Amino acid sequence: MKKILLYTTLLFVPAAATVAQDKLWTMEECMQYAVEHSSAVKKQTHASNTSQAEYISSIGSFFPSVNASVQTQWSYGRNINPKDNTYDNISTFRNYYYAEASIPVFNGGRLINEWRKAKVNHALGKNDIQKAKDDLALKVLEAYVNVVYYQGLVRFSTEKLDESNHTLYLTRRKEELGLMGKADVILIEAQVATDDYVHTFNSNQLNMALLTLKEHMNYPYGEELAVDTLIRELNYIPMNESIEDIYAYASGSNPTALQATHGLKAAKMDYLIQKGRLFPTISFFAGVNTNYFKDLNFEVTPETRPEEIPKSFSTQFENNRGEYFGFTLSIPLFNRLKTITEVKRARNTMRIAQEQQYEVFRQLETAIEKAVTDRDGYAKETIRMEKKKMSDEFSYQVTLRKFEEGLMSPIDLQTSANTLLESKANLLQRKLLYIIKCKEVDYYKGTPLVTGN
């Protein structure tokens, strides 16, 4: 297989920055910093923790619910005497104890479907964290590349402005010697003014690109941010990659695809839950209770028989204890059509989720095909732009020499210089676009955008 190298190029590392800056931020470091300091990622993490708690709660629904209660009561005046169950004017103290457990036996499958929905939502929450990280990393990648691009343009425009100023100096000297006319000087001065404007414009665009990068990174605006603008050696190896294979992998692993898949599963579970509300529910319950009673007006006299003396708390607690169990059957008959409406709403939501998944998968396949095509196209364009830039550099040097010898006009020199500047800018742009598309294709193939992510 033929291997084509895209040569290493140092775009722009100012001498002052090299000395003053101890830190040059690489693309990966910028993306990692952005992910670690992103408020959106942190909020999504908290939302995922909530879905995890709901998932644990759904597991707990399979266990019985146990309730216990204690009741204390003082009664005065006419009330029931528990000795003979007759009404009497007495003052009493009562103490009741209850403990009951219940568990659903059948509820139309809602319990298991609620657990399955919570499980899907838990997976969706974790996937949303990854998607938030990836979306942010892609924004940082684009902003980073824009900074590198405009730094390159600033370097190119600086070089061209310096060359134009040098040419203007030589032209003025030749005018003084009578070798060139005033019109030639005016044309070169106009070119210097144009180059100065282009340099100022590129500098402003670079400042805006840096602000955008800092914004995406959540980086302090007052601190210096120097990016690593060294493009390493890029290897372009033509590959017959199957878009279908990349899509088959991405459809089951890409966060965007998983988001649509989990959303459809959750909608299906919700539809089954709502349908389960149309069925009867059966619950089993069992419990134990006891009580303690004391007549506050009772006094022991010589005539009091032993059996009339109130029993102690422990004796009554044991003797009054009772156990029970049973089943509860609840049949939904009519609730003003609310259940039917909820079932229809859940069914329509599920159908919408199906269409959403189809649309997401279709867009994913298109994006993969476009990324692969663009990557290969930019690689080929980069190779050809390398050759064109070398040719334009040679042409400019020849034109400059002929201009200095008086064989070329200022317009010819200006045209050649602009052509060379355009070639440099186009070459830089193609290289950076190629890097972006390589990252994008690798991302669809499963390579993380951020190391360790």
Secondary structure as the mmCIF struct_conf table of DSSP 4:
data_model
#
loop_
_struct_conf.conf_type_id
_struct_conf.id
_struct_conf.beg_label_comp_id
_struct_conf.beg_label_asym_id
_struct_conf.beg_label_seq_id
_struct_conf.end_label_comp_id
_struct_conf.end_label_asym_id
_struct_conf.end_label_seq_id
STRN STRN1 ILE A 4 LEU A 6
STRN STRN2 THR A 9 LEU A 10
HELX_RH_AL_P HELX_RH_AL_P1 ALA A 15 ALA A 20
BEND BEND1 ASP A 22 ASP A 22
STRN STRN3 TRP A 25 TRP A 25
HELX_RH_AL_P HELX_RH_AL_P2 MET A 27 GLU A 36
TURN_TY1_P TURN_TY1_P1 HIS A 37 HIS A 37
HELX_RH_AL_P HELX_RH_AL_P3 SER A 39 GLY A 60
TURN_TY1_P TURN_TY1_P2 SER A 61 PHE A 62
BEND BEND2 PHE A 63 PHE A 63
HELX_LH_PP_P HELX_LH_PP_P1 PRO A 64 PRO A 64
STRN STRN4 SER A 65 SER A 75
BEND BEND3 GLY A 77 GLY A 77
STRN STRN5 ARG A 78 ASN A 81
TURN_TY1_P TURN_TY1_P3 PRO A 82 ASN A 85
STRN STRN6 THR A 86 ASN A 89
STRN STRN7 THR A 92 PHE A 106
BEND BEND4 ASN A 107 ASN A 107
TURN_TY1_P TURN_TY1_P4 GLY A 108 GLY A 109
HELX_RH_AL_P HELX_RH_AL_P4 ARG A 110 GLU A 176
TURN_TY1_P TURN_TY1_P5 LEU A 177 GLY A 178
BEND BEND5 LEU A 179 MET A 180
HELX_RH_AL_P HELX_RH_AL_P5 LYS A 182 MET A 217
TURN_TY1_P TURN_TY1_P6 ASN A 218 ASN A 218
TURN_TY1_P TURN_TY1_P7 TYR A 221 GLY A 222
BEND BEND6 GLU A 223 GLU A 223
STRN STRN8 VAL A 227 VAL A 227
STRN STRN9 LEU A 230 ILE A 231
HELX_LH_PP_P HELX_LH_PP_P2 GLU A 233 GLU A 233
STRN STRN10 LEU A 234 TYR A 236
HELX_RH_AL_P HELX_RH_AL_P6 ILE A 243 SER A 253
HELX_RH_AL_P HELX_RH_AL_P7 PRO A 255 GLY A 276
TURN_TY1_P TURN_TY1_P8 ARG A 277 LEU A 278
BEND BEND7 PHE A 279 PHE A 279
STRN STRN11 THR A 281 ASP A 295
TURN_TY1_P TURN_TY1_P9 LEU A 296 ASN A 297
TURN_TY1_P TURN_TY1_P10 PRO A 302 GLU A 303
HELX_RH_3T_P HELX_RH_3T_P1 PRO A 306 GLU A 308
BEND BEND8 ILE A 309 ILE A 309
HELX_LH_PP_P HELX_LH_PP_P3 PRO A 310 SER A 312
HELX_RH_AL_P HELX_RH_AL_P8 PHE A 313 ASN A 319
TURN_TY1_P TURN_TY1_P11 ASN A 320 ASN A 320
STRN STRN12 GLY A 322 SER A 330
BEND BEND9 ASN A 335 ASN A 335
TURN_TY1_P TURN_TY1_P12 ARG A 336 LEU A 337
HELX_RH_AL_P HELX_RH_AL_P9 LYS A 338 GLU A 404
TURN_TY1_P TURN_TY1_P13 GLU A 405 GLY A 406
BEND BEND10 LEU A 407 MET A 408
HELX_RH_AL_P HELX_RH_AL_P10 PRO A 410 TYR A 444
TURN_TY1_P TURN_TY1_P14 LYS A 445 GLY A 446
BEND BEND11 LEU A 449 VAL A 450
TURN_TY1_P TURN_TY1_P15 THR A 451 GLY A 452
#
